[in-house]
Amino acid sequence: MSPWSYMAHDQLWNIIPATASVNSSRSNILPSQTNYLDEFCNLQYDAFYFHLQQGNHKIIEDFNIMLSHRDYKLMSREHFVEKLSQEINNNSRIAVNIGFKSSYVYR
């Protein structure tokens, strides 16, 4: 969700699958949270639990610090989405405060 030039990592919780043309049109602008955040967080939840069920623990390590939950299998979708939304909101707020533009919507 945040530009590479701000986050400088490729952890799963910050990646939106997009074509090259969409990604380049967005450049360093933060995506509109109003338009994309809920759907993005729910997609992340589905991917997270898929990998959890498959035993792909290396892939879900990106979420460990952010979620700080003892038993992921007992975590509700609502709790996951709330935690991920908080992390994205915090990072977006910092990015905007240091000069990144926000509210990108693909047209």
C-alpha distances in whole Angstrom, upper triangle without the diagonal:
4,7,9,12,10,9,12,11,10,11,10,8,5,6,6,10,11,14,15,16,13,11,13,14,10,11,10,9,7,6,9,9,13,12,9,9,12,12,9,10,14,13,12,15,17,16,16,20,21,20,22,25,25,26,23,23,21,18,17,18,15,15,18,18,15,17,21,23,26,26,23,25,26,23,22,19,19,19,16,14,16,15,11,11,13,11,8,10,12,9,9,12,13,11,13,16,16,16,12,13,11,11,10,12,13,17
4,7,8,7,6,9,10,10,11,12,10,6,8,9,13,13,16,16,17,14,11,13,14,10,10,8,8,6,8,11,11,15,15,12,12,15,16,12,14,17,16,15,18,20,19,19,23,24,23,24,28,28,28,25,24,22,19,19,19,15,16,19,18,16,18,21,24,27,28,25,28,29,25,25,22,22,21,19,17,18,16,13,13,14,11,8,10,11,8,7,11,11,8,10,13,13,13,9,11,10,11,11,14,15,19
4,5,5,6,8,9,10,12,13,13,9,9,11,13,13,15,14,15,13,10,11,12,9,7,5,7,7,9,13,14,17,17,15,15,18,18,15,17,20,19,18,21,23,21,21,25,26,25,27,30,30,30,26,26,24,21,21,21,17,18,21,21,19,22,24,27,30,31,28,31,32,28,28,26,26,25,22,21,21,20,17,16,17,15,12,14,14,11,10,13,12,9,11,14,13,12,9,10,10,13,11,14,15,18
4,5,5,5,7,8,11,13,13,9,10,12,14,14,16,14,16,15,11,12,14,11,9,8,10,10,13,16,17,21,20,18,18,21,21,17,19,22,20,18,22,23,21,21,25,26,24,26,29,29,28,25,24,22,19,20,19,16,18,21,20,19,22,24,27,30,31,28,31,32,29,29,27,27,26,23,22,23,21,18,18,19,16,14,16,16,12,12,16,14,11,14,16,14,14,12,14,14,16,15,18,18,21
4,6,6,9,11,14,16,16,12,13,15,17,17,18,17,18,17,13,13,15,13,10,7,10,11,14,18,19,22,22,20,20,24,24,20,22,25,24,22,25,27,25,25,29,29,28,30,33,32,32,28,27,25,23,23,22,19,21,23,22,21,24,26,29,32,33,31,34,35,32,32,30,30,29,26,25,25,23,20,20,21,18,15,17,17,13,13,15,13,10,13,15,12,12,10,12,14,17,16,19,20,23
4,6,9,11,13,15,14,11,13,15,18,18,20,19,20,18,15,15,17,14,12,8,10,10,13,16,17,20,21,19,18,22,22,19,20,23,23,20,24,26,24,24,27,28,27,28,32,32,31,28,26,24,22,22,21,17,19,21,19,18,21,23,27,30,31,29,32,33,29,30,28,27,26,24,22,22,20,18,18,17,14,12,14,13,9,10,12,10,7,10,12,10,10,8,11,13,16,15,19,20,23
4,6,8,9,12,11,8,11,14,16,17,20,19,21,19,15,17,18,15,14,11,13,11,14,17,17,20,21,18,17,20,21,17,18,21,20,18,21,23,21,20,24,25,23,25,28,28,27,24,23,20,18,18,17,13,15,17,16,15,18,20,23,26,27,25,28,29,26,27,25,25,24,21,20,20,18,15,16,16,12,11,13,12,8,10,13,11,9,13,14,12,14,12,14,15,17,17,20,21,24
4,7,9,13,13,10,11,14,17,18,19,18,20,19,15,16,19,16,14,12,14,14,16,20,20,24,24,21,20,23,23,19,20,23,22,19,22,24,22,21,25,26,24,25,29,28,27,24,22,20,18,19,17,14,16,18,17,17,20,22,25,28,29,27,30,31,28,29,27,28,26,23,23,23,21,18,19,19,16,14,17,16,12,14,16,14,12,16,17,15,16,14,17,17,20,19,22,22,26
4,6,9,10,8,9,13,15,17,19,18,21,19,16,17,20,17,16,14,16,15,17,20,20,24,23,20,19,22,21,18,18,21,19,17,20,21,18,18,22,22,20,22,25,24,23,20,19,16,14,15,14,10,13,15,15,15,18,20,22,25,26,23,26,28,25,27,25,26,24,21,21,22,19,16,18,18,15,14,17,16,13,15,18,16,14,18,20,18,19,17,19,19,21,20,22,23,26
4,6,8,7,7,10,12,14,16,16,19,17,14,16,19,17,16,15,17,15,16,19,19,23,22,19,18,20,19,15,16,19,16,14,17,18,15,15,19,19,17,19,22,21,21,17,17,14,12,13,12,9,12,15,15,15,17,20,22,24,24,22,24,26,24,25,23,24,23,19,19,21,18,15,17,18,15,14,17,17,14,16,19,18,16,20,22,21,21,18,20,20,21,20,21,21,25
4,6,6,7,11,12,15,18,19,21,19,17,19,21,19,18,17,18,16,17,20,19,22,22,18,16,18,18,14,14,16,15,11,14,16,13,12,16,16,14,16,19,19,18,15,14,11,9,9,9,6,8,11,12,11,14,16,18,20,21,18,21,23,20,21,20,21,19,16,16,18,15,12,15,16,13,12,16,16,14,15,19,18,17,20,22,21,22,20,21,20,21,21,22,22,26
4,5,5,8,10,13,17,18,20,18,16,19,21,19,19,18,19,16,16,19,17,20,20,16,14,16,15,11,11,13,11,8,11,12,9,9,13,13,12,13,17,16,16,13,13,11,8,8,9,6,8,11,13,12,13,16,17,20,19,16,19,21,18,19,17,18,18,14,14,16,14,11,14,16,13,12,16,17,15,16,20,20,19,21,24,23,24,21,22,21,21,20,21,21,25
4,6,8,11,14,18,19,21,19,16,20,21,18,19,17,17,14,14,16,14,17,17,13,11,13,13,9,8,11,10,7,9,12,10,9,13,14,13,15,18,18,18,15,15,14,11,10,11,7,7,11,12,9,11,14,16,19,19,15,18,19,16,17,15,16,15,11,11,13,11,8,10,12,9,9,12,13,12,13,16,17,16,19,21,21,22,19,20,18,19,18,19,20,24
4,7,10,12,16,16,18,16,13,16,18,15,15,14,14,11,11,14,13,16,16,13,11,14,13,10,10,13,12,9,13,15,13,13,16,17,16,18,21,21,21,18,18,16,13,13,13,10,10,14,14,12,14,17,19,22,22,19,22,23,20,20,18,18,18,14,13,15,13,10,11,13,10,8,12,13,10,11,15,15,13,16,19,18,19,16,17,15,16,15,17,18,21
4,6,9,12,13,16,13,11,14,16,13,14,14,14,12,11,14,14,17,16,12,12,14,13,9,11,13,11,9,13,14,12,13,16,16,16,18,21,20,21,18,18,16,13,13,15,11,12,16,17,15,17,20,21,24,24,21,23,25,22,22,19,20,20,16,15,17,16,12,14,16,13,11,15,16,14,14,18,18,16,18,21,21,21,17,18,16,17,15,16,16,20
4,6,10,12,13,11,9,13,14,12,13,14,13,12,10,13,13,15,13,10,11,13,11,8,10,12,10,9,13,14,12,14,17,17,17,19,22,21,23,20,20,19,16,16,18,15,15,19,20,18,19,22,24,26,26,22,24,26,23,22,19,20,20,17,15,18,17,14,14,17,15,12,15,18,15,15,18,19,17,19,22,22,21,18,18,16,15,13,13,13,16
4,7,10,12,10,9,13,14,13,14,16,16,15,13,15,16,18,15,12,14,15,12,10,13,14,10,11,15,14,12,15,18,17,17,20,22,21,22,20,21,20,16,17,19,17,18,21,23,21,22,25,26,28,27,24,25,27,25,24,21,22,23,20,18,21,21,17,18,21,19,16,19,21,19,18,22,23,21,22,26,25,24,21,20,19,18,15,15,13,16
4,6,8,6,6,10,11,10,12,14,14,14,12,15,16,18,15,13,15,17,14,12,15,16,13,14,18,17,16,18,21,20,20,24,25,24,26,23,25,23,20,21,23,20,21,25,26,24,25,28,29,32,31,28,29,31,28,27,24,25,26,23,21,23,23,20,20,23,21,18,21,23,20,19,23,24,21,22,26,25,24,20,19,18,17,14,13,11,13
4,5,5,6,9,10,11,13,15,16,16,15,17,19,21,18,16,18,20,17,16,19,20,17,18,21,21,19,22,24,23,23,26,28,27,29,26,27,26,22,24,26,23,24,28,29,27,28,32,33,36,35,31,32,34,32,31,27,29,30,26,25,27,27,23,23,26,25,21,24,26,23,22,26,26,23,24,28,27,25,22,21,20,19,15,14,11,13
4,6,5,6,8,10,11,14,15,16,15,18,21,23,20,18,20,23,20,18,22,23,20,20,24,24,22,24,27,26,25,29,30,29,31,27,29,27,23,25,27,24,26,29,30,28,30,33,35,37,37,33,35,37,34,33,30,31,32,29,27,29,29,25,25,28,25,22,25,27,24,22,26,26,23,24,27,26,24,20,20,19,19,16,15,13,14
4,5,5,6,9,10,14,14,16,15,18,20,22,19,18,20,23,21,19,23,24,21,22,26,25,24,26,29,28,28,31,33,32,34,30,32,30,27,28,30,27,28,32,32,30,32,35,37,40,39,35,37,39,36,35,31,32,33,30,28,30,30,26,26,28,27,23,25,27,24,23,26,26,23,23,27,26,24,20,19,19,18,14,13,10,11
4,6,5,6,9,12,12,13,11,14,16,18,15,14,17,19,17,16,19,21,18,19,23,23,22,24,27,26,26,29,31,31,32,29,30,29,25,26,28,25,26,29,30,27,29,33,34,37,36,33,34,36,33,32,28,29,30,27,24,27,27,23,22,25,24,20,22,24,22,19,23,24,20,21,24,24,22,18,16,16,14,11,10,7,9
4,6,5,6,9,10,11,10,14,16,18,16,14,16,19,18,15,19,20,18,18,22,22,21,23,26,25,25,28,30,29,31,27,28,26,23,24,25,22,23,27,27,25,27,30,32,35,35,31,33,35,32,31,28,28,29,26,24,26,25,21,21,23,21,18,20,22,19,17,21,21,18,19,22,21,19,16,15,14,14,11,11,9,12
4,5,5,9,10,12,13,16,18,21,19,17,20,23,21,19,22,24,22,22,26,26,24,26,30,29,29,32,34,33,34,31,31,29,26,27,28,25,26,30,30,28,30,33,35,38,38,35,37,38,35,35,31,32,32,29,27,29,28,25,24,26,24,21,22,24,21,19,22,22,19,19,23,21,19,15,15,15,15,12,13,11,13
4,5,9,9,11,11,14,17,19,16,16,19,22,20,19,22,24,22,23,26,27,26,28,31,30,30,33,35,35,36,33,33,32,28,29,30,27,28,31,31,29,31,34,36,39,39,36,38,39,36,35,31,31,32,29,27,28,28,25,24,26,24,21,22,24,21,19,21,22,18,18,22,21,18,15,13,13,13,9,10,8,9
4,6,6,8,8,11,14,16,14,13,15,19,18,16,19,22,20,20,24,25,23,25,28,28,28,31,33,33,34,31,31,29,26,27,27,24,25,28,28,26,28,31,33,36,36,33,35,36,33,32,28,28,29,26,24,25,25,21,20,22,21,17,18,20,17,15,18,18,15,15,19,18,15,12,10,10,10,7,8,8,10
4,6,9,10,13,16,19,17,16,18,21,21,18,21,24,22,22,26,27,25,26,30,30,29,32,34,34,35,31,31,29,26,27,27,24,25,28,28,26,28,31,34,37,37,34,36,38,34,34,30,31,31,28,26,27,26,23,22,23,21,18,19,20,17,15,18,18,14,14,18,16,14,11,10,11,12,9,12,11,14
4,6,9,12,15,18,17,16,17,21,21,18,20,23,22,22,25,27,25,26,30,30,29,31,34,34,34,31,31,28,26,26,26,22,23,27,25,23,26,29,32,35,36,33,35,36,33,32,29,29,29,26,24,25,24,21,20,21,19,15,16,17,14,12,14,14,10,11,14,12,10,7,7,9,11,9,13,13,16
4,6,9,12,14,14,13,15,18,19,16,19,22,21,21,24,26,25,26,29,30,29,31,34,34,35,32,31,30,27,27,27,23,24,27,26,23,26,29,31,35,35,32,35,35,32,31,28,27,27,25,22,23,23,20,18,19,18,14,14,16,13,10,13,13,10,9,13,12,10,6,5,5,7,6,9,11,14
4,7,8,11,12,11,11,15,16,13,15,19,18,18,21,23,22,23,26,27,27,29,31,32,32,29,29,27,24,24,24,21,21,24,23,20,22,25,28,31,32,29,31,32,28,27,24,24,24,21,19,19,19,16,14,15,14,10,11,13,10,7,10,11,8,8,12,12,11,7,6,4,6,6,9,11,15
4,6,9,8,7,8,12,12,11,13,16,16,16,19,20,20,21,24,25,25,27,30,30,31,28,28,27,24,23,24,21,21,24,23,20,22,26,27,31,31,28,30,30,27,25,22,22,22,20,17,18,18,15,13,15,15,11,11,14,12,9,12,14,12,11,15,16,14,11,9,6,5,4,6,9,12
4,5,5,6,8,11,12,11,13,16,16,17,19,21,21,23,25,26,27,29,31,32,33,31,30,30,26,25,26,23,22,25,25,21,23,26,28,31,31,28,30,30,27,25,22,21,22,20,17,17,18,15,13,15,15,11,11,14,13,10,12,15,13,12,16,17,16,13,10,6,4,5,6,9,12
4,5,5,5,8,10,9,11,13,14,15,17,19,20,20,23,24,25,26,29,30,31,29,28,28,25,23,24,21,20,23,22,19,20,23,25,28,28,25,27,27,23,22,18,17,18,17,13,13,15,12,9,12,12,9,8,12,12,9,11,14,13,13,16,18,17,14,12,9,7,9,9,12,15
4,6,6,8,10,11,12,14,16,17,18,20,21,22,24,26,27,28,30,32,33,31,31,31,27,26,27,24,23,26,25,22,22,26,27,30,30,27,29,28,24,22,19,17,19,18,14,15,17,15,11,14,15,12,11,15,15,13,14,17,17,15,18,21,20,17,15,11,8,10,10,13,15
4,6,8,8,10,12,13,14,16,18,19,20,22,24,25,26,28,29,31,32,30,30,30,27,26,27,24,23,26,26,23,23,27,28,31,31,27,29,29,25,23,19,18,20,19,15,16,18,16,13,16,17,14,14,17,17,14,16,19,18,17,21,22,21,18,15,12,9,9,7,10,12
4,6,6,6,9,10,11,12,14,16,16,18,20,21,22,24,26,27,28,26,27,26,23,22,24,21,20,23,23,20,20,24,25,28,28,24,26,26,22,20,17,16,18,16,13,14,16,13,11,14,15,11,12,16,15,13,16,19,17,17,20,22,21,18,16,12,10,10,9,10,13
4,6,5,6,9,10,10,12,14,15,16,18,20,21,22,24,26,27,25,25,25,21,20,21,18,17,20,20,16,17,21,21,25,25,21,23,23,19,18,14,13,15,13,9,11,12,9,7,11,11,9,9,13,13,11,14,17,16,16,19,21,21,18,16,13,11,12,12,14,17
4,5,5,6,9,10,11,13,14,15,17,18,20,21,23,24,26,24,24,25,22,20,22,19,17,20,21,17,17,20,21,24,23,20,21,21,17,15,11,11,13,11,8,10,12,10,8,12,13,11,12,15,16,15,17,20,20,20,23,25,24,21,20,16,14,15,14,16,19
4,6,5,6,9,10,11,12,14,16,17,19,20,21,23,24,23,24,24,20,19,22,19,18,21,22,19,18,22,22,25,24,20,21,21,18,16,12,13,15,13,10,12,14,12,11,15,15,13,15,18,18,17,19,22,21,22,25,26,26,22,21,18,15,15,14,15,17
4,5,5,6,9,10,11,12,14,15,17,18,20,21,23,21,21,21,17,16,19,16,15,18,19,16,16,20,20,23,23,19,20,21,18,16,13,13,15,12,9,12,13,10,9,13,13,11,13,16,15,14,18,20,19,20,23,24,24,20,19,16,15,14,14,14,18
4,5,5,6,9,10,10,12,14,15,16,18,20,21,19,19,20,16,14,17,14,12,16,16,13,13,17,17,20,19,16,17,18,14,13,9,10,11,8,5,9,9,7,7,11,11,10,12,15,15,15,17,19,19,20,23,24,25,22,21,18,17,17,17,18,21
4,5,5,6,9,10,11,12,14,15,17,18,20,19,19,20,17,15,18,16,14,17,19,16,15,18,18,20,19,15,16,16,13,11,8,9,11,9,7,10,12,10,10,14,14,13,15,18,18,18,21,23,23,24,27,28,28,25,24,21,19,20,19,19,22
4,5,5,6,9,10,11,13,14,16,17,19,17,18,19,15,14,17,15,14,17,19,17,16,19,19,22,20,16,17,18,15,14,11,13,14,11,10,13,14,11,12,16,16,14,17,20,19,19,22,24,23,24,27,28,28,25,24,21,20,19,18,18,21
4,5,5,6,9,10,11,12,14,15,16,15,15,16,12,11,13,12,10,14,16,13,13,16,16,19,17,14,15,16,14,13,10,12,13,9,8,12,12,9,11,14,13,12,15,17,17,17,21,22,21,23,26,27,27,24,24,21,20,20,19,20,23
4,5,5,6,8,10,10,12,14,15,14,15,16,13,11,14,13,11,13,16,13,12,15,14,16,15,11,12,13,10,9,7,9,10,7,7,11,11,9,11,14,14,14,17,19,19,20,22,24,24,26,28,29,30,27,27,24,23,23,22,23,26
4,5,5,6,9,10,11,12,14,14,15,16,13,12,15,15,13,16,19,17,15,18,17,19,16,13,12,14,12,11,9,12,13,10,11,14,15,13,15,18,18,17,20,22,22,23,26,27,27,28,31,32,32,29,29,26,25,24,23,23,26
4,6,5,6,9,10,11,12,11,12,13,10,9,13,12,12,15,17,16,15,18,17,19,17,13,13,16,14,14,12,15,15,12,12,16,15,13,16,18,17,17,20,22,21,22,25,26,26,28,30,31,31,28,28,26,25,24,23,23,26
4,5,5,6,9,10,11,9,10,11,8,6,10,10,9,11,14,13,11,14,13,15,13,10,11,13,11,12,11,14,13,10,11,14,13,12,15,17,16,16,19,21,20,22,25,25,25,28,30,30,31,28,29,26,26,25,25,25,29
4,5,5,6,8,10,10,11,13,11,9,12,13,11,13,16,15,13,15,14,15,12,8,8,11,10,11,10,13,13,10,12,16,15,14,17,19,19,19,22,24,24,25,28,29,29,31,33,34,35,32,32,29,29,28,28,28,31
4,5,5,6,9,9,11,13,11,10,14,14,14,16,19,18,16,19,17,18,15,12,11,14,14,14,13,17,17,14,15,19,18,17,20,22,21,21,25,26,26,27,30,31,30,33,35,36,36,33,33,31,30,29,28,28,31
4,5,5,6,5,7,9,7,7,11,12,12,13,17,17,15,17,16,17,15,11,12,15,15,16,15,18,18,15,17,20,18,17,20,22,21,21,25,26,25,26,29,30,29,32,34,35,35,32,33,31,30,29,29,29,32
4,5,5,6,6,10,9,7,10,12,11,12,16,16,14,15,13,13,11,8,8,12,12,14,14,17,16,13,16,19,17,17,20,22,20,22,25,26,25,27,30,30,30,33,35,35,37,34,34,32,32,31,31,31,35
4,5,8,9,13,12,11,14,16,15,16,19,19,17,18,16,16,13,10,9,12,13,15,15,18,18,16,18,21,20,20,23,25,24,25,28,29,29,30,33,34,34,36,38,39,40,37,37,35,34,34,33,33,36
4,6,8,11,10,11,14,16,16,17,21,21,19,20,19,18,16,13,12,16,17,18,18,22,21,18,21,24,22,21,25,27,25,26,29,30,30,31,34,35,34,37,39,39,40,37,38,36,35,34,34,33,36
4,6,9,9,9,12,14,15,15,18,19,18,18,17,16,14,12,12,16,16,19,19,22,21,18,21,24,22,21,25,26,25,26,29,30,29,31,34,34,34,37,39,39,40,37,38,36,36,35,35,35,38
4,6,6,7,9,12,13,13,17,18,17,18,17,17,15,13,14,17,17,19,19,22,21,18,20,23,21,20,23,25,23,23,27,28,26,28,31,31,31,34,36,36,37,34,35,33,33,32,33,32,35
4,5,5,6,10,10,10,14,15,14,15,14,14,13,11,13,16,16,19,19,21,20,17,19,22,19,18,22,23,21,22,26,26,25,27,30,30,30,33,34,34,36,33,35,33,33,33,33,33,37
4,6,5,8,10,10,13,15,15,16,16,16,16,14,16,19,19,21,21,23,21,18,21,23,20,19,22,23,20,22,25,25,23,26,29,28,28,31,33,32,34,31,33,31,32,31,32,32,35
4,6,7,9,10,13,14,14,16,16,17,16,14,16,19,17,19,18,21,20,16,18,20,18,16,19,21,18,19,23,23,21,23,27,26,26,29,31,30,31,29,30,28,29,28,29,28,32
4,5,6,7,10,11,11,12,12,13,13,10,12,15,14,16,15,18,16,13,15,17,15,13,17,18,16,17,21,21,20,22,25,25,25,28,29,29,31,28,29,28,28,28,28,28,32
4,5,5,8,10,10,11,12,13,13,12,15,17,16,18,18,20,17,14,17,18,15,14,18,18,15,17,21,20,19,22,24,24,24,27,28,28,30,28,29,28,29,29,30,30,34
4,6,7,8,9,11,13,15,15,13,16,18,16,18,17,19,17,13,15,16,13,12,15,15,12,14,17,17,15,18,21,20,20,23,25,25,26,24,26,24,25,25,26,27,31
4,6,5,6,8,10,12,13,10,14,15,13,15,14,15,13,10,12,13,10,9,13,13,11,12,16,15,15,17,20,20,20,23,25,25,27,24,26,24,25,25,26,27,31
4,6,6,6,8,9,11,10,13,14,13,15,16,17,14,11,14,15,11,11,15,15,12,15,18,17,17,20,22,21,22,25,26,27,29,27,29,27,28,28,30,31,34
4,6,5,9,11,13,12,16,17,15,17,17,18,14,13,15,14,11,11,14,13,11,14,16,15,15,18,19,19,20,23,24,24,26,25,27,26,27,28,29,31,35
4,6,9,12,14,12,16,16,13,15,15,15,12,10,11,11,7,7,10,9,7,10,13,12,12,15,17,17,18,21,22,22,24,23,24,23,24,25,26,28,32
4,5,9,10,9,12,12,10,12,12,12,9,7,10,10,6,8,11,10,9,12,14,14,15,18,19,20,21,24,25,26,28,26,27,25,25,26,28,29,33
4,7,9,9,13,13,11,13,15,15,11,10,13,13,9,11,14,13,12,15,17,16,17,20,22,22,23,26,26,27,30,28,30,28,29,30,31,33,37
4,6,6,10,9,8,11,13,13,10,9,13,13,10,12,15,15,15,18,19,19,20,23,24,25,26,29,30,31,33,31,32,30,30,32,33,34,38
4,6,9,9,9,13,15,16,13,13,16,16,14,16,19,19,18,21,23,23,24,27,28,28,30,32,33,34,36,35,36,34,34,35,36,37,41
4,5,6,7,11,13,15,12,12,16,16,15,16,20,20,19,22,24,24,25,28,29,30,31,34,35,36,38,36,37,34,34,35,36,37,40
4,5,5,9,10,13,10,9,13,14,13,14,17,18,17,20,22,22,23,25,27,28,29,31,33,34,36,33,34,32,31,32,32,33,37
4,6,8,10,13,12,11,14,16,15,16,19,20,20,22,25,26,26,28,30,31,32,34,36,37,39,36,37,34,33,34,34,35,38
4,6,10,12,10,11,14,15,15,16,19,20,20,22,24,25,26,28,30,31,32,34,36,37,39,37,37,34,34,34,34,35,39
4,7,8,6,7,10,11,11,13,15,16,17,19,21,21,23,25,26,28,29,31,32,34,35,33,33,30,30,31,31,32,35
4,5,5,6,9,10,11,12,14,16,17,18,20,21,23,24,26,28,29,30,32,34,35,32,32,29,28,29,29,30,33
4,6,5,6,8,10,11,12,14,15,16,18,20,21,22,24,26,27,28,30,32,32,30,30,26,25,26,26,27,30
4,6,5,6,9,10,10,12,14,15,16,18,20,21,22,24,25,26,28,30,31,29,28,25,24,25,25,27,30
4,6,5,6,9,10,11,12,14,15,17,19,20,21,23,24,26,27,29,30,28,28,25,25,26,26,28,31
4,5,5,6,8,10,11,12,14,16,17,18,20,22,23,24,26,28,29,26,27,24,23,24,24,26,29
4,6,5,6,8,10,10,12,14,15,16,18,20,21,22,24,26,26,24,24,21,20,21,21,23,26
4,6,5,6,9,10,10,12,14,15,16,18,20,21,22,25,26,24,24,21,20,22,22,25,28
4,5,5,6,9,10,11,13,14,15,17,18,20,21,23,25,23,23,21,21,22,23,25,29
4,5,5,6,9,10,11,12,14,16,16,18,20,21,23,20,21,18,18,19,20,22,26
4,5,5,6,8,10,10,12,14,15,16,18,20,21,19,19,16,15,17,18,20,24
4,6,5,6,9,10,10,12,14,15,16,19,20,18,19,16,17,19,21,23,27
4,6,5,6,9,10,11,12,14,16,17,19,17,18,16,17,19,20,23,26
4,5,5,6,8,10,10,12,14,15,16,14,15,13,13,15,17,19,23
4,6,5,6,9,10,10,12,14,15,14,14,12,12,15,17,20,23
4,5,5,6,9,10,11,13,15,14,15,13,15,17,20,23,26
4,5,5,6,9,10,11,13,11,13,12,14,16,18,21,24
4,5,5,6,9,10,11,9,10,8,10,12,15,18,21
4,5,5,6,9,10,9,10,9,12,14,17,21,24
4,5,5,6,9,9,11,11,14,16,20,22,26
4,5,5,6,5,8,9,12,14,17,20,23
4,5,5,5,6,7,10,12,16,19,22
4,6,7,9,10,14,16,20,23,25
4,6,9,12,15,17,21,23,26
4,6,9,13,14,18,21,23
4,7,10,11,15,17,20
4,7,8,12,14,17
4,6,9,12,15
4,6,10,12
4,7,9
4,6
4
